[in-house]
Amino acid sequence: MSNFEELKATLPRQWLDYYQNNQAWIKCLMNSRGWWRKTPDGGKRPSADIIIAAATALEPKLSVWMYPFCQLSSDGDKLVEVLGLNFDSEKKELEKSEKELLMSNSHTEYLNGFREKQLSVEKNKVIIFEELQEILPDKWLDYYQNNQPWIKSLMDSKDSWRKTPDGGKRPSADIIIGAMTVLESQLSVWMYPFCQLNSDGNKLLEVLGLNFDPEKKQLEKKERELSNSLYPTEDPVLQKIRQELQRERL
């Protein structure tokens, strides 16, 4: 198991890189909801759920520590503080840029480096949304499976579960969106116009195809994989009927 202080030392840099690529939609979402939180440096930051989800997606080893942390405290602001992420990202980025400018050999070198970052982001803009919709559910399920203990602990203690159309429940929209914009970086290209049109997290999840109970979906996935291994040539319609009958027996 990794030392927590070692993990913590890497988080601010990873979070700042993430925020730089996602700040457009984050600012749009926080402004429309009025959900900014004040920081000790006199600035503001996004909701704790977005930061925590992004941090655990950026640094998967962090999930081992998050479960006992969430058992000790369900206060998102306190958790962000423990992770060393309770700061204004734009202020911190400005400080970093100023240091880099002083350390660079020339102003031109700094500008070229900045431009390279911009170009790397622009390259990600060519993406078909339908392709994203196809890959997002599995990526979310994999993340949820690896982070389920602390997510359930946090949602239970805060009573922040949300009902889903499949009769189940899911975590808060900010946790899902925060994690998915890390796991699928090209999603950030779509998030800004989406947030301009509608800041309702529940609606955003519907559009992204993520408004489902992850545990139910995991069970369905396992049943499907088992069925495919036992009945590889079975007609899909008959397969669905058989699976429904099996669930009724349970």
For each residue, the residues with C-beta under 8 A, 3 or more apart:
1: 61 64
2: 6 7 61 64
3: 6 7
4: 7 8 65
5: 8 9
6: 2 3 9 10
7: 2 3 4 10 11 59 61 62 65
8: 4 5 11 83 84
9: 5 6 12 84
10: 6 7 13 14 59
11: 7 8 14 15 55 58 59 62 83 84 85
12: 9 15 16 84 85 87 92
13: 10 16 17
14: 10 11 17 18 55 58 59
15: 11 12 18 19 51 54 55 58 85 89
16: 12 13 19 20 89 92 93 96
17: 13 14 20 21
18: 14 15 21 22 54 58 181 182
19: 15 16 22 23 26 89 93
20: 16 17 23 93 117
21: 17 18 121 185 188
22: 18 19 25 26 181 188 191
23: 19 20 26 27 89 90
24: 27 28 188 191 192
25: 22 28 29 181 188 191 192 194 195
26: 19 22 23 29 30 46 50
27: 23 24 30 31
28: 24 25 31 32 192 195 196 199
29: 25 26 32 33 35 46 195 199 201
30: 26 27 33 34 35 36 46 47
31: 27 28 34 36
32: 28 29 195 199
33: 29 30 199
34: 30 31
35: 29 30 46 47
36: 30 31 44 45 46
37: 44 45 46 47 48 77
38: 43 44
39: 42 43 44 45 86 87 88
40: 86 87
41: 87 88 91 92
42: 39 88 91
43: 38 39 87 88 90 91
44: 36 37 38 39 88
45: 36 37 39 51 80 85 86 87 88 89
46: 26 29 30 35 36 37 50 51
47: 30 35 37 50 51 76 174
48: 37 51 52 76 77 79 80
49: 52 53 76 172 174 175 178
50: 26 46 47 53 54 174 175 177 178
51: 15 45 46 47 48 54 55 80 83 85 178
52: 48 49 55 56 66 76 79 80 83 154 175 178
53: 49 50 56 57 174 175 176 177 178 179 182
54: 15 18 50 51 57 58 178 179 181 182
55: 11 14 15 51 52 58 59 62 83 85
56: 52 53 59 60 62 63 66 147 150 179
57: 53 54 60 143 178 179 182 183
58: 11 14 15 18 54 55 182
59: 7 10 11 14 55 56 62
60: 56 57 63 146
61: 1 2 7 64
62: 7 11 55 56 59 65 66 83
63: 56 60 66 67 146 147 149 150
64: 1 2 61 67
65: 4 7 62 68 69
66: 52 56 62 63 69 70 79 147 149 150
67: 63 64 70 71 149 150 153
68: 65 71 72
69: 65 66 72 73 79 82 150
70: 66 67 73 74 79 150 153 154 157
71: 67 68 153
72: 68 69
73: 69 70 78 79
74: 70 153 154 157 158
75: 78 79
76: 47 48 49 52 79 80 154 158
77: 37 48 80 81 86
78: 73 75 81 82
79: 48 52 66 69 70 73 75 76 82 83
80: 45 48 51 52 76 77 83 85 86
81: 77 78 84 85 86
82: 69 78 79
83: 8 11 51 52 55 62 79 80 86
84: 8 9 11 12 81
85: 11 12 15 45 51 55 80 81
86: 39 40 45 77 80 81 83
87: 12 39 40 41 43 45 91 92
88: 39 41 42 43 44 45 91 92
89: 15 16 19 23 45 92 93
90: 23 43 93 94
91: 41 42 43 87 88 94 95
92: 12 16 41 87 88 89 95 96
93: 16 19 20 89 90 96 97
94: 90 91 97 98
95: 91 92 98 99
96: 16 92 93 99 100
97: 93 94 100 101
98: 94 95 101 102
99: 95 96 102 103
100: 96 97 103 104 110 113
101: 97 98 104 107 110
102: 98 99
103: 99 100
104: 100 101 107 109 110 113
105: 109
106: 109 110
107: 101 104 110 111
108: 111 112
109: 104 105 106 112 113
110: 100 101 104 106 107 113 114
111: 107 108 114 115
112: 108 109 115 116
113: 100 104 109 110 116 117
114: 110 111 117 118
115: 111 112 118 119
116: 112 113 119 120
117: 20 113 114 120 121
118: 114 115 121 122
119: 115 116 122 123
120: 116 117 123 124
121: 21 117 118 124 125
122: 118 119 125
123: 119 120 126
124: 120 121 127 185 186 188 189
125: 121 122 186 189
126: 123
127: 124 131 132 186 189 190
128: 131 132
129: 132 133 190
130: 133 134
131: 127 128 134 135
132: 127 128 129 135 136 184 186 187 190 208
133: 129 130 136 208 209
134: 130 131 137
135: 131 132 138 139 184
136: 132 133 139 140 180 184 187 208 209 210
137: 134 140 141 209 210 212 217
138: 135 141 142
139: 135 136 142 143 180 183 184
140: 136 137 143 144 176 179 180 183 210 214
141: 137 138 144 145 214 217 218 221
142: 138 139 145 146
143: 57 139 140 146 147 179 180 183
144: 140 141 147 148 151 171 214 218
145: 141 142 148 218
146: 60 63 142 143
147: 56 63 66 143 144 150 151 179
148: 144 145 151 152 214
149: 63 66 67 152 153
150: 56 63 66 67 69 70 147 153 154
151: 144 147 148 154 155 171 175
152: 148 149 155 156
153: 67 70 71 74 149 150 156 157
154: 52 70 74 76 150 151 157 158 160 171
155: 151 152 158 159 160 161 171 172
156: 152 153 159 161
157: 70 74 153 154
158: 74 76 154 155
159: 155 156
160: 154 155 171 172
161: 155 156 169 170 171
162: 169 170 171 172 173 202
163: 168 169
164: 167 168 169 170 211 212 213
165: 211 212
166: 212 213 216 217
167: 164 213 216
168: 163 164 212 213 215 216
169: 161 162 163 164 213
170: 161 162 164 176 205 210 211 212 213 214
171: 144 151 154 155 160 161 162 175 176
172: 49 155 160 162 175 176 201
173: 162 176 177 201 202 204 205
174: 47 49 50 53 177 178 201
175: 49 50 52 53 151 171 172 178 179
176: 53 140 170 171 172 173 179 180 205 210
177: 50 53 173 174 180 181 191 201 204 205 208
178: 49 50 51 52 53 54 57 174 175 181 182
179: 53 54 56 57 140 143 147 175 176 182 183
180: 136 139 140 143 176 177 183 184 187 208 210
181: 18 22 25 54 177 178 184 185 187 188 191
182: 18 53 54 57 58 178 179 185
183: 57 139 140 143 179 180
184: 132 135 136 139 180 181 187
185: 21 124 181 182 188
186: 124 125 127 132 189 190
187: 132 136 180 181 184 190 191 208
188: 21 22 24 25 124 181 185 191 192
189: 124 125 127 186 192
190: 127 129 132 186 187 193 194
191: 22 24 25 177 181 187 188 194 195 204
192: 24 25 28 188 189 195 196
193: 190 196 197
194: 25 190 191 197 198 204 207
195: 25 28 29 32 191 192 198 199 204
196: 28 192 193
197: 193 194
198: 194 195 203 204
199: 28 29 32 33 195
200: 203 204
201: 29 172 173 174 177 204 205
202: 162 173 205 206 211
203: 198 200 206 207
204: 173 177 191 194 195 198 200 201 207 208
205: 170 173 176 177 201 202 208 210 211
206: 202 203 209 211
207: 194 203 204
208: 132 133 136 177 180 187 204 205 211
209: 133 136 137 206
210: 136 137 140 170 176 180 205
211: 164 165 170 202 205 206 208
212: 137 164 165 166 168 170 216 217
213: 164 166 167 168 169 170 216 217
214: 140 141 144 148 170 217 218
215: 168 218 219
216: 166 167 168 212 213 219 220
217: 137 141 166 212 213 214 220 221
218: 141 144 145 214 215 221 222
219: 215 216 222 223
220: 216 217 223 224 243
221: 141 217 218 224 225
222: 218 219 225 226
223: 219 220 226 227 243 246 247
224: 220 221 227 228 243
225: 221 222 228 229
226: 222 223 229 230
227: 223 224 230 231 234 239 242 243
228: 224 225 231 232
229: 225 226 232
230: 226 227
231: 227 228 234 239
232: 228 229
233:
234: 227 231 238 239 242
235: 238 239
236: 239 240
237: 240 241
238: 234 235 241 242
239: 227 231 234 235 236 242 243
240: 236 237 243 244
241: 237 238 244 245
242: 227 234 238 239 245 246
243: 220 223 224 227 239 240 246 247
244: 240 241 247 248
245: 241 242 248 249
246: 223 242 243 249 250
247: 223 243 244 250
248: 244 245
249: 245 246
250: 246 247
